[in-house]
Amino acid sequence: MQAIRRGDVDALVINGPQGDQVFTLQGAEHPYRILVETINEGAATLDADGTVLYANARFAEMLDVPLEKFIGASVQSHVPEEQREKLHSLIERARRRSAKDEIHFETPGGRQRLVRLSLSPVKNPTIETICMVATDLSELAEASEALKANEHALRQLSARLLQLQDDERRRIARDLHDVTGQKLALQSIALSRILRTHTTASEEEMKDAVAECLDMSHQMSEEIRTLSYLLHPPLLDELGLSAAVKWYAQGFETRTGIHVEVDVTSDFARLSGDAEVTLFRIAQESLTNVHRYSGSTEAYVRIRANESEVRLEVGDFGKGMELGRVKASSTLAGLGVGIQGMRERMRQLDGTLEIMSQVNKGTVVVAMMPVRQLRPEISFEMGSNGETAGQLPKGDETDMDGRSLPKRILVADDHALLRHGVCTLLENEANWEVCGEAADGKEAVDKTVALKPDLVILDINMPVLNGLAAVGQILRQRPQTKILIFTVHESDQTLHEILAAGAHGYLSKGRAGRDLVDAVKTIFGGKSFYPAAATRA
């Protein structure tokens, strides 16, 4: 009785009329059986040959086999051929002492599962058995492999980014040295010749030399602007994703001959800076892929936003590719930073990137991100009097005695040297005076209200307040003031935005020396100024 109470007895053999009967003590076996049946590990008892004498349901579930078929079978039958010798050696070691190892089991469906086995011999004088505990490592192993694959892909992406950065720097350095640098040297020679011979050369020779210098200056301005656009399109910051994509598609069509249809809803709002850059780069890279690989003569870009997400689609009607190639290419970086780079850009903004493609039916790249990336759109309001650039209001032109008043001009640009140059050009004209300067859009609005200029010469790309946003505020608060947009941008999309804002004229900074005075005279004469080159179809 004391032995039973101490737990030293698991069963009793009772001799009765029906012979000997074995009674298992519930307090001995029942808790252990409940424990074994409910643990998350597989548990089994093997004989010396590896035959399963007992197994819990979890072990059978792990191997995706019915429990009744697992019990009584050799455990060797559930491992691939190449693992059987390893399992046999493990069982042999376990007959003498505890042993552990990791074995790949194979389910009937062909899926391999990595399992850590812990085996221990069971002391039993009548039969030799081995206790086996199995821990499923498959999900951990798969997660580890996925992590390794991601790390490898990120290393490839990082290496590619560094390579692209070096290539870009090399190209910029070469262009600056071989093109812009040589023209600067030539211009320096021409200016030195003018300085040296100005007292002996004829007026015609001097004019030709100065014209040559002006032409080289214009060429260098064009080259530097092109280089700046390639590094980062300023329209993206100033006018937003819609305008930047339309501008890029227009240039892409001119360069490649591939017609691009851009479809953006008219009420599409501005996004956060990071979101706009990311979607623009995806559109840019996707269109470049269309040109390089699709063979399509047409492509499209669609941008939509609803209450939950912002969606960008770039598609073509070309060769397409098999889905397997699409997935495989996600680790490549043949173009820019490739599909992996685009996906990484979207992941950082909690977005997704999907690529759908069919052979000979084209490819569609779809980028989606949460709607929280939206920001309030800047409103370019027209003047309260509703007047347009073609119907200019008349300001006060004479004083109380009938004498003509000088035309007052406000120059707004965030570059002090450029403001100085513009002021110098304007002050040489009779009856014009520069009444003030502004270094940002807000200051331009404030000084327009305070100084009441007849004309504001206004850059687009300015801090604090965008130039086109400033146009709306100036026209609302002082509709009689006329506005000339003075910018480095020359594109149909820029012109469209300037006209929509309500400005009275537009001039490229590259043509300031030739056309600025004429542009101001034209606007003061009651007409709008939009050079033919800027308004071409």
Secondary structure, DSSP 8 states (H G I E B T S, - for coil): -HHHHHT---EEEEEETTEEEEEE-HHHHHHHHHHHHHSSSEEEEEETT-BEEEE-HHHHHHTTS-HHHHTTSBGGGGS-HHHHHHHHHHHHHHTTS-EEEEEEEE-TTS-EEEEEEEEEEE--SS--EEEEEEEE-HHHHHHHHHHHHHHHHHHHHHHHHHHHHHHHHHHHHHHIIIIIHHHHHHHHHHHHHHHHHTTTS-HHHHHHHHHHHHHHHHHHHHHHHHHHHHH--HHHHHH-HHHHHHHHHHHHHHHH--EEEEEE-TT---B-HHHHHHHHHHHHHHHHHIIIII--SEEEEEEEE-SSEEEEEEEE-S----HHHHHHGGG--SSTTHHHHHHHHHHTTT-EEEEEEETTTEEEEEEEEEGGGB---------TT---TTS------B-TTS-B--EEEEEE-S-HHHHHHHHHHHHTSTTEEEEEEESSHHHHHHHHHHH--SEEEE-SS-SSS-HHHHHHHHHHH-TTSEEEEEES--SHHHHHHHHHHT-SEEEEGGGHHHHHHHHHHHHHTT--B--TTTS--
